[in-house]
Amino acid sequence: MSSLDRRPCPVCGEQIAAAARKCRFCGELFDEPADARDEPAGDGTGGLIPYKNVPALIGYYCGVFSIIPCFCIGLAGLVLGILGLRKVARHPEVKGTVHAWIGILAGGFFGLLWLGLTILGVVFGR
Ligand SMILES: [Zn+2]
């Protein structure tokens, strides 16, 4: 283990792994820039509304509004939900897994339902 792999925790001063995202002594998280921690309001609501995961958030609203009989909204929710899940997989701190899944499930279900009904309408409506 070289000294390059270690650094002192900025909060408690204990030696921790340089790549560590959390201090194992005091529990301080390092995965966000220091200035982001100056916004307690953002942290307080970050778990409920994934502001940092825009695809998941928009996908969620598309999923909710996909009950409107227009398949474009549902399919947009499905695609955005998948993009949101990919974003969470790469950056877990952005959150939004639940929102993304609602977009995928609700958007996918209603999107395909309305798409199917639209096709049926085109085929049999003549
Ligand atoms: Zn510490």
Backbone and ligand atoms as CSV (ligand in chain L), in Angstrom:
chain,resi,resn,atom,element,x,y,z
A,1,MET,N,N,0.845,-1.197,0.000
A,1,MET,CA,C,0.000,0.000,0.000
A,1,MET,C,C,0.884,1.252,0.000
A,2,SER,N,N,0.856,2.030,-1.028
A,2,SER,CA,C,1.668,3.242,-1.068
A,2,SER,C,C,0.904,4.391,-0.431
A,3,SER,N,N,1.653,5.410,-0.058
A,3,SER,CA,C,1.005,6.548,0.595
A,3,SER,C,C,0.120,7.322,-0.377
A,4,LEU,N,N,0.328,7.085,-1.680
A,4,LEU,CA,C,-0.493,7.794,-2.666
A,4,LEU,C,C,-1.956,7.355,-2.591
A,5,ASP,N,N,-2.183,6.147,-2.076
A,5,ASP,CA,C,-3.539,5.629,-2.021
A,5,ASP,C,C,-4.316,6.142,-0.810
A,6,ARG,N,N,-3.655,6.932,0.011
A,6,ARG,CA,C,-4.305,7.381,1.253
A,6,ARG,C,C,-4.342,8.899,1.299
A,7,ARG,N,N,-5.309,9.390,2.014
A,7,ARG,CA,C,-5.381,10.843,2.231
A,7,ARG,C,C,-6.096,11.061,3.552
A,8,PRO,N,N,-5.853,12.199,4.182
A,8,PRO,CA,C,-6.557,12.445,5.437
A,8,PRO,C,C,-7.997,12.880,5.171
A,9,CYS,N,N,-8.905,12.404,6.006
A,9,CYS,CA,C,-10.300,12.833,5.907
A,9,CYS,C,C,-10.362,14.325,6.206
A,10,PRO,N,N,-11.023,15.124,5.362
A,10,PRO,CA,C,-11.088,16.574,5.612
A,10,PRO,C,C,-11.885,16.927,6.861
A,11,VAL,N,N,-12.662,15.985,7.357
A,11,VAL,CA,C,-13.512,16.295,8.509
A,11,VAL,C,C,-12.853,15.877,9.819
A,12,CYS,N,N,-12.373,14.603,9.897
A,12,CYS,CA,C,-11.838,14.119,11.171
A,12,CYS,C,C,-10.333,13.921,11.133
A,13,GLY,N,N,-9.695,13.961,9.919
A,13,GLY,CA,C,-8.244,13.892,9.832
A,13,GLY,C,C,-7.672,12.484,9.839
A,14,GLU,N,N,-8.507,11.462,9.951
A,14,GLU,CA,C,-8.013,10.088,9.917
A,14,GLU,C,C,-7.571,9.726,8.506
A,15,GLN,N,N,-6.577,8.820,8.383
A,15,GLN,CA,C,-6.112,8.383,7.069
A,15,GLN,C,C,-7.132,7.414,6.476
A,16,ILE,N,N,-7.601,7.754,5.253
A,16,ILE,CA,C,-8.584,6.896,4.579
A,16,ILE,C,C,-8.120,6.671,3.148
A,17,ALA,N,N,-8.701,5.684,2.482
A,17,ALA,CA,C,-8.353,5.417,1.088
A,17,ALA,C,C,-8.688,6.631,0.236
A,18,ALA,N,N,-7.773,6.978,-0.695
A,18,ALA,CA,C,-7.977,8.177,-1.508
A,18,ALA,C,C,-9.238,8.066,-2.355
A,19,ALA,N,N,-9.583,6.826,-2.763
A,19,ALA,CA,C,-10.745,6.645,-3.624
A,19,ALA,C,C,-12.028,6.445,-2.828
A,20,ALA,N,N,-11.940,6.474,-1.497
A,20,ALA,CA,C,-13.108,6.215,-0.664
A,20,ALA,C,C,-14.169,7.279,-0.899
A,21,ARG,N,N,-15.432,6.831,-0.932
A,21,ARG,CA,C,-16.526,7.779,-1.104
A,21,ARG,C,C,-17.087,8.159,0.260
A,22,LYS,N,N,-16.660,7.434,1.306
A,22,LYS,CA,C,-17.185,7.691,2.637
A,22,LYS,C,C,-16.076,7.446,3.638
A,23,CYS,N,N,-15.934,8.342,4.600
A,23,CYS,CA,C,-14.939,8.140,5.650
A,23,CYS,C,C,-15.414,7.040,6.580
A,24,ARG,N,N,-14.543,6.038,6.826
A,24,ARG,CA,C,-14.974,4.930,7.674
A,24,ARG,C,C,-14.856,5.273,9.152
A,25,PHE,N,N,-14.300,6.440,9.450
A,25,PHE,CA,C,-14.172,6.839,10.854
A,25,PHE,C,C,-15.330,7.726,11.294
A,26,CYS,N,N,-15.626,8.745,10.494
A,26,CYS,CA,C,-16.679,9.678,10.917
A,26,CYS,C,C,-17.923,9.587,10.045
A,27,GLY,N,N,-17.870,8.808,8.947
A,27,GLY,CA,C,-19.061,8.609,8.128
A,27,GLY,C,C,-19.319,9.718,7.133
A,28,GLU,N,N,-18.394,10.664,6.992
A,28,GLU,CA,C,-18.579,11.763,6.043
A,28,GLU,C,C,-18.593,11.234,4.602
A,29,LEU,N,N,-19.519,11.740,3.779
A,29,LEU,CA,C,-19.611,11.325,2.384
A,29,LEU,C,C,-18.834,12.290,1.508
A,30,PHE,N,N,-18.101,11.739,0.505
A,30,PHE,CA,C,-17.272,12.594,-0.357
A,30,PHE,C,C,-17.731,12.598,-1.799
A,31,ASP,N,N,-18.820,11.869,-2.099
A,31,ASP,CA,C,-19.157,11.724,-3.515
A,31,ASP,C,C,-19.776,12.989,-4.108
A,32,GLU,N,N,-20.086,13.975,-3.263
A,32,GLU,CA,C,-20.599,15.238,-3.779
A,32,GLU,C,C,-19.566,16.335,-3.555
A,33,PRO,N,N,-19.540,17.321,-4.427
A,33,PRO,CA,C,-18.645,18.452,-4.178
A,33,PRO,C,C,-18.999,19.127,-2.859
A,34,ALA,N,N,-18.002,19.749,-2.252
A,34,ALA,CA,C,-18.213,20.341,-0.933
A,34,ALA,C,C,-19.341,21.367,-0.944
A,35,ASP,N,N,-19.495,22.121,-2.059
A,35,ASP,CA,C,-20.512,23.173,-2.065
A,35,ASP,C,C,-21.925,22.598,-2.116
A,36,ALA,N,N,-22.062,21.340,-2.621
A,36,ALA,CA,C,-23.393,20.738,-2.687
A,36,ALA,C,C,-23.931,20.473,-1.291
A,37,ARG,N,N,-23.023,20.283,-0.324
A,37,ARG,CA,C,-23.469,19.993,1.035
A,37,ARG,C,C,-23.980,21.237,1.742
A,38,ASP,N,N,-23.805,22.404,1.133
A,38,ASP,CA,C,-24.288,23.640,1.729
A,38,ASP,C,C,-25.762,23.868,1.444
A,39,GLU,N,N,-26.410,22.906,0.758
A,39,GLU,CA,C,-27.827,23.047,0.445
A,39,GLU,C,C,-28.620,21.989,1.190
A,40,PRO,N,N,-28.960,22.241,2.448
A,40,PRO,CA,C,-29.706,21.236,3.214
A,40,PRO,C,C,-31.072,20.949,2.607
A,41,ALA,N,N,-31.689,21.949,1.953
A,41,ALA,CA,C,-33.005,21.718,1.355
A,41,ALA,C,C,-32.911,20.681,0.246
A,42,GLY,N,N,-31.834,20.760,-0.548
A,42,GLY,CA,C,-31.648,19.804,-1.627
A,42,GLY,C,C,-31.477,18.397,-1.087
A,43,ASP,N,N,-30.714,18.253,-0.001
A,43,ASP,CA,C,-30.523,16.944,0.593
A,43,ASP,C,C,-31.816,16.410,1.190
A,44,GLY,N,N,-32.613,17.319,1.771
A,44,GLY,CA,C,-33.834,16.896,2.439
A,44,GLY,C,C,-34.861,16.311,1.490
A,45,THR,N,N,-34.925,16.826,0.270
A,45,THR,CA,C,-35.927,16.345,-0.688
A,45,THR,C,C,-35.312,15.449,-1.745
A,46,GLY,N,N,-33.986,15.311,-1.741
A,46,GLY,CA,C,-33.315,14.524,-2.778
A,46,GLY,C,C,-33.804,13.093,-2.846
A,47,GLY,N,N,-34.210,12.531,-1.712
A,47,GLY,CA,C,-34.663,11.146,-1.716
A,47,GLY,C,C,-36.043,10.977,-2.309
A,48,LEU,N,N,-36.835,12.065,-2.321
A,48,LEU,CA,C,-38.210,11.959,-2.803
A,48,LEU,C,C,-38.317,12.352,-4.271
A,49,ILE,N,N,-37.725,13.472,-4.636
A,49,ILE,CA,C,-37.811,13.953,-6.008
A,49,ILE,C,C,-36.405,13.967,-6.603
A,50,PRO,N,N,-36.153,13.118,-7.611
A,50,PRO,CA,C,-34.794,13.014,-8.164
A,50,PRO,C,C,-34.464,14.154,-9.118
A,51,TYR,N,N,-34.192,15.359,-8.557
A,51,TYR,CA,C,-33.895,16.517,-9.394
A,51,TYR,C,C,-32.693,16.277,-10.299
A,52,LYS,N,N,-31.753,15.441,-9.826
A,52,LYS,CA,C,-30.526,15.239,-10.585
A,52,LYS,C,C,-30.691,14.176,-11.661
A,53,ASN,N,N,-31.801,13.452,-11.620
A,53,ASN,CA,C,-32.033,12.418,-12.625
A,53,ASN,C,C,-33.215,12.848,-13.490
A,54,VAL,N,N,-32.938,13.741,-14.433
A,54,VAL,CA,C,-33.996,14.352,-15.239
A,54,VAL,C,C,-34.756,13.317,-16.083
A,55,PRO,N,N,-34.056,12.366,-16.741
A,55,PRO,CA,C,-34.812,11.383,-17.527
A,55,PRO,C,C,-35.810,10.604,-16.680
A,56,ALA,N,N,-35.397,10.207,-15.460
A,56,ALA,CA,C,-36.302,9.452,-14.590
A,56,ALA,C,C,-37.487,10.313,-14.180
A,57,LEU,N,N,-37.220,11.597,-13.897
A,57,LEU,CA,C,-38.278,12.498,-13.450
A,57,LEU,C,C,-39.292,12.738,-14.578
A,58,ILE,N,N,-38.803,13.030,-15.773
A,58,ILE,CA,C,-39.704,13.259,-16.907
A,58,ILE,C,C,-40.407,11.956,-17.268
A,59,GLY,N,N,-39.671,10.837,-17.195
A,59,GLY,CA,C,-40.263,9.531,-17.469
A,59,GLY,C,C,-41.411,9.225,-16.521
A,60,TYR,N,N,-41.234,9.626,-15.248
A,60,TYR,CA,C,-42.273,9.427,-14.240
A,60,TYR,C,C,-43.539,10.193,-14.622
A,61,TYR,N,N,-43.365,11.466,-15.006
A,61,TYR,CA,C,-44.546,12.268,-15.370
A,61,TYR,C,C,-45.185,11.745,-16.655
A,62,CYS,N,N,-44.360,11.278,-17.587
A,62,CYS,CA,C,-44.911,10.673,-18.799
A,62,CYS,C,C,-45.711,9.426,-18.430
A,63,GLY,N,N,-45.181,8.637,-17.477
A,63,GLY,CA,C,-45.891,7.436,-17.038
A,63,GLY,C,C,-47.230,7.789,-16.417
A,64,VAL,N,N,-47.229,8.835,-15.580
A,64,VAL,CA,C,-48.463,9.266,-14.915
A,64,VAL,C,C,-49.477,9.748,-15.949
A,65,PHE,N,N,-49.014,10.550,-16.917
A,65,PHE,CA,C,-49.929,11.137,-17.898
A,65,PHE,C,C,-50.193,10.200,-19.078
A,66,SER,N,N,-49.598,9.000,-19.051
A,66,SER,CA,C,-49.812,8.072,-20.159
A,66,SER,C,C,-51.217,7.488,-20.143
A,67,ILE,N,N,-51.991,7.758,-19.067
A,67,ILE,CA,C,-53.397,7.330,-19.073
A,67,ILE,C,C,-54.186,8.120,-20.112
A,68,ILE,N,N,-53.621,9.249,-20.551
A,68,ILE,CA,C,-54.227,9.983,-21.662
A,68,ILE,C,C,-54.058,9.129,-22.919
A,69,PRO,N,N,-55.121,8.896,-23.668
A,69,PRO,CA,C,-55.005,7.992,-24.824
A,69,PRO,C,C,-54.184,8.570,-25.964
A,70,CYS,N,N,-52.883,8.715,-25.722
A,70,CYS,CA,C,-51.945,9.106,-26.768
A,70,CYS,C,C,-50.686,8.299,-26.519
A,71,PHE,N,N,-50.413,7.331,-27.383
A,71,PHE,CA,C,-49.340,6.384,-27.085
A,71,PHE,C,C,-47.960,7.026,-27.032
A,72,CYS,N,N,-47.800,8.227,-27.668
A,72,CYS,CA,C,-46.476,8.871,-27.644
A,72,CYS,C,C,-46.032,9.159,-26.220
A,73,ILE,N,N,-46.970,9.572,-25.342
A,73,ILE,CA,C,-46.608,9.931,-23.972
A,73,ILE,C,C,-46.106,8.697,-23.233
A,74,GLY,N,N,-46.836,7.596,-23.349
A,74,GLY,CA,C,-46.441,6.373,-22.657
A,74,GLY,C,C,-45.109,5.849,-23.144
A,75,LEU,N,N,-44.916,5.841,-24.462
A,75,LEU,CA,C,-43.656,5.326,-25.006
A,75,LEU,C,C,-42.496,6.230,-24.616
A,76,ALA,N,N,-42.745,7.545,-24.532
A,76,ALA,CA,C,-41.702,8.468,-24.064
A,76,ALA,C,C,-41.333,8.145,-22.615
A,77,GLY,N,N,-42.354,7.841,-21.786
A,77,GLY,CA,C,-42.104,7.472,-20.394
A,77,GLY,C,C,-41.285,6.200,-20.294
A,78,LEU,N,N,-41.595,5.232,-21.161
A,78,LEU,CA,C,-40.859,3.963,-21.185
A,78,LEU,C,C,-39.383,4.204,-21.501
A,79,VAL,N,N,-39.132,4.974,-22.561
A,79,VAL,CA,C,-37.750,5.232,-22.994
A,79,VAL,C,C,-37.006,6.053,-21.940
A,80,LEU,N,N,-37.659,7.105,-21.440
A,80,LEU,CA,C,-36.998,7.961,-20.443
A,80,LEU,C,C,-36.755,7.201,-19.137
A,81,GLY,N,N,-37.688,6.306,-18.795
A,81,GLY,CA,C,-37.502,5.489,-17.592
A,81,GLY,C,C,-36.268,4.614,-17.707
A,82,ILE,N,N,-36.069,3.997,-18.881
A,82,ILE,CA,C,-34.886,3.163,-19.111
A,82,ILE,C,C,-33.626,4.024,-19.032
A,83,LEU,N,N,-33.677,5.224,-19.630
A,83,LEU,CA,C,-32.519,6.134,-19.552
A,83,LEU,C,C,-32.243,6.514,-18.097
A,84,GLY,N,N,-33.328,6.740,-17.338
A,84,GLY,CA,C,-33.174,7.093,-15.920
A,84,GLY,C,C,-32.535,5.965,-15.133
A,85,LEU,N,N,-32.948,4.716,-15.398
A,85,LEU,CA,C,-32.355,3.567,-14.694
A,85,LEU,C,C,-30.876,3.434,-15.020
A,86,ARG,N,N,-30.522,3.659,-16.292
A,86,ARG,CA,C,-29.107,3.590,-16.685
A,86,ARG,C,C,-28.301,4.642,-15.944
A,87,LYS,N,N,-28.907,5.830,-15.800
A,87,LYS,CA,C,-28.212,6.918,-15.111
A,87,LYS,C,C,-27.989,6.553,-13.641
A,88,VAL,N,N,-29.005,5.950,-13.009
A,88,VAL,CA,C,-28.863,5.539,-11.608
A,88,VAL,C,C,-27.777,4.472,-11.480
A,89,ALA,N,N,-27.718,3.558,-12.455
A,89,ALA,CA,C,-26.712,2.493,-12.406
A,89,ALA,C,C,-25.306,3.077,-12.432
A,90,ARG,N,N,-25.133,4.158,-13.185
A,90,ARG,CA,C,-23.800,4.766,-13.296
A,90,ARG,C,C,-23.529,5.760,-12.168
A,91,HIS,N,N,-24.575,6.467,-11.740
A,91,HIS,CA,C,-24.414,7.492,-10.692
A,91,HIS,C,C,-25.500,7.271,-9.638
A,92,PRO,N,N,-25.263,6.366,-8.683
A,92,PRO,CA,C,-26.313,6.032,-7.693
A,92,PRO,C,C,-26.795,7.244,-6.910
A,93,GLU,N,N,-25.955,8.287,-6.791
A,93,GLU,CA,C,-26.349,9.432,-5.971
A,93,GLU,C,C,-27.456,10.272,-6.605
A,94,VAL,N,N,-27.720,10.101,-7.905
A,94,VAL,CA,C,-28.770,10.907,-8.525
A,94,VAL,C,C,-30.157,10.408,-8.149
A,95,LYS,N,N,-30.239,9.170,-7.662
A,95,LYS,CA,C,-31.507,8.544,-7.266
A,95,LYS,C,C,-32.504,8.494,-8.442
A,96,GLY,N,N,-33.790,8.225,-8.113
A,96,GLY,CA,C,-34.806,8.226,-9.158
A,96,GLY,C,C,-35.179,6.842,-9.658
A,97,THR,N,N,-34.712,5.769,-8.959
A,97,THR,CA,C,-35.026,4.409,-9.405
A,97,THR,C,C,-36.539,4.186,-9.440
A,98,VAL,N,N,-37.222,4.607,-8.372
A,98,VAL,CA,C,-38.674,4.390,-8.293
A,98,VAL,C,C,-39.382,5.177,-9.396
A,99,HIS,N,N,-38.977,6.430,-9.578
A,99,HIS,CA,C,-39.587,7.260,-10.625
A,99,HIS,C,C,-39.374,6.621,-11.993
A,100,ALA,N,N,-38.145,6.115,-12.232
A,100,ALA,CA,C,-37.845,5.503,-13.524
A,100,ALA,C,C,-38.721,4.279,-13.756
A,101,TRP,N,N,-38.887,3.446,-12.703
A,101,TRP,CA,C,-39.700,2.241,-12.858
A,101,TRP,C,C,-41.162,2.582,-13.098
A,102,ILE,N,N,-41.665,3.629,-12.445
A,102,ILE,CA,C,-43.055,4.038,-12.686
A,102,ILE,C,C,-43.204,4.464,-14.150
A,103,GLY,N,N,-42.196,5.206,-14.660
A,103,GLY,CA,C,-42.214,5.597,-16.070
A,103,GLY,C,C,-42.214,4.387,-16.986
A,104,ILE,N,N,-41.376,3.384,-16.657
A,104,ILE,CA,C,-41.256,2.191,-17.498
A,104,ILE,C,C,-42.546,1.374,-17.451
A,105,LEU,N,N,-43.034,1.107,-16.230
A,105,LEU,CA,C,-44.191,0.217,-16.083
A,105,LEU,C,C,-45.480,0.883,-16.558
A,106,ALA,N,N,-45.760,2.086,-16.013
A,106,ALA,CA,C,-46.995,2.776,-16.397
A,106,ALA,C,C,-46.923,3.228,-17.853
A,107,GLY,N,N,-45.799,3.844,-18.212
A,107,GLY,CA,C,-45.636,4.322,-19.585
A,107,GLY,C,C,-45.646,3.161,-20.573
A,108,GLY,N,N,-44.940,2.081,-20.234
A,108,GLY,CA,C,-44.889,0.918,-21.117
A,108,GLY,C,C,-46.261,0.282,-21.273
A,109,PHE,N,N,-46.986,0.121,-20.143
A,109,PHE,CA,C,-48.302,-0.520,-20.186
A,109,PHE,C,C,-49.291,0.301,-21.010
A,110,PHE,N,N,-49.450,1.581,-20.629
A,110,PHE,CA,C,-50.426,2.412,-21.329
A,110,PHE,C,C,-49.960,2.754,-22.745
A,111,GLY,N,N,-48.656,2.959,-22.894
A,111,GLY,CA,C,-48.132,3.261,-24.232
A,111,GLY,C,C,-48.448,2.148,-25.210
A,112,LEU,N,N,-48.190,0.884,-24.780
A,112,LEU,CA,C,-48.462,-0.252,-25.663
A,112,LEU,C,C,-49.966,-0.459,-25.832
A,113,LEU,N,N,-50.719,-0.201,-24.741
A,113,LEU,CA,C,-52.181,-0.330,-24.825
A,113,LEU,C,C,-52.748,0.631,-25.872
A,114,TRP,N,N,-52.364,1.910,-25.751
A,114,TRP,CA,C,-52.886,2.914,-26.696
A,114,TRP,C,C,-52.350,2.667,-28.098
A,115,LEU,N,N,-51.079,2.204,-28.185
A,115,LEU,CA,C,-50.502,1.903,-29.499
A,115,LEU,C,C,-51.289,0.771,-30.154
A,116,GLY,N,N,-51.567,-0.270,-29.342
A,116,GLY,CA,C,-52.342,-1.401,-29.869
A,116,GLY,C,C,-53.730,-0.965,-30.314
A,117,LEU,N,N,-54.396,-0.149,-29.480
A,117,LEU,CA,C,-55.742,0.316,-29.826
A,117,LEU,C,C,-55.705,1.215,-31.066
A,118,THR,N,N,-54.645,2.006,-31.190
A,118,THR,CA,C,-54.505,2.874,-32.359
A,118,THR,C,C,-54.354,2.030,-33.626
A,119,ILE,N,N,-53.500,0.988,-33.520
A,119,ILE,CA,C,-53.304,0.114,-34.690
A,119,ILE,C,C,-54.610,-0.588,-35.027
A,120,LEU,N,N,-55.297,-1.096,-33.998
A,120,LEU,CA,C,-56.578,-1.769,-34.229
A,120,LEU,C,C,-57.566,-0.813,-34.892
A,121,GLY,N,N,-57.547,0.436,-34.412
A,121,GLY,CA,C,-58.447,1.437,-34.979
A,121,GLY,C,C,-58.148,1.699,-36.429
A,122,VAL,N,N,-56.844,1.730,-36.777
A,122,VAL,CA,C,-56.446,1.983,-38.158
A,122,VAL,C,C,-56.826,0.793,-39.026
A,123,VAL,N,N,-56.590,-0.449,-38.494
A,123,VAL,CA,C,-56.818,-1.664,-39.295
A,123,VAL,C,C,-58.315,-1.913,-39.474
A,124,PHE,N,N,-59.070,-1.804,-38.350
A,124,PHE,CA,C,-60.474,-2.207,-38.397
A,124,PHE,C,C,-61.420,-1.011,-38.520
A,125,GLY,N,N,-60.866,0.175,-38.462
A,125,GLY,CA,C,-61.739,1.354,-38.470
A,125,GLY,C,C,-62.179,1.777,-39.846
A,126,ARG,N,N,-61.630,1.126,-40.864
A,126,ARG,CA,C,-61.960,1.541,-42.227
A,126,ARG,C,C,-63.269,0.937,-42.725
L,1,ZN,ZN,ZN,-13.614,11.343,8.738
